[in-house]
């Protein structure tokens, strides 16, 4: 039998006053990868923490990133 890789994709629905953003987080080999939907397609982020990866993926939403991050569930950013 080959190696089996198991991971959990965390789906997030983030909101600010003007719109919402769907995002996903996954941890692979000790690193975090995030994807956020934008009008130009997906925006990707990566980092040693879920927060860092999500912050990078939300870069196209500069100006409302802090507001979007306030809607992240408390348990979504834990390892």
N, C-alpha and C positions, 0 to 999 in steps of 0.2 A: 504494500500500500504506500502511496505517496504521502507527502506532508499535507496536512490540512491547515488552512489558515482561517481563523475565525475572527470576525470583527463585527462591531455594532455601529450602524450608521445612525447618527442622531439627527433627526429632521427638526428644523426650527422654523417658526413663523414669527419674524420680527416685524415690529410696527413703529412708525413715527406718526406725527400728525397728518402728513400728506399722503402716505402710501405704506405698503408693507413689502417685505422682502422674504422670500423663502431661501433657507440656507441649510446646508448639511455639514456635519462634522464626523470625521472618522479618525481613529488612531491606528496607525500601521507601523510596526517595528519601532515603537517608542516615539514616533513623530506624529503630529496632528496635521491633517489636511482638511481644509474647509472650502466649500463652494457656495457662492451666493448668486442667485439669479439677478441679472441686470437686463435692461432693454437691449443691450448689445450682445447678450449671451452670458455664459457663466464667467464669474470672476473667481479665481483660485487664490488660496492663501495656504501657507504652511508654517510650522513652527514647533518649538519644543513644548508649547502649551496650547491648549484649545483656544484660549483667549487670543494669543498671538496669531494663530492661523485665521481665526474669525475676523480679527481686526484687519488683517491684510486682505482678506476676501471682500470686506466691506469698503475698501478704499474708493471705489467709484461713487460712493455715497458720502463723500467728504462734506462736512457741514452738518450731517445728521447721524454720524456714526455713534456718537455718545447716546443719542436718543434711542437708536435702534438697539444698542447693547443693553439698555435698561430693561428691555423686554425679553432678554434671554432668561429662561428658567434657571434657578439656582443650581440645580443638579446637572445641567447640560455641560458645564465647563469643568467638571471633575473627571479625573482619570479613571 
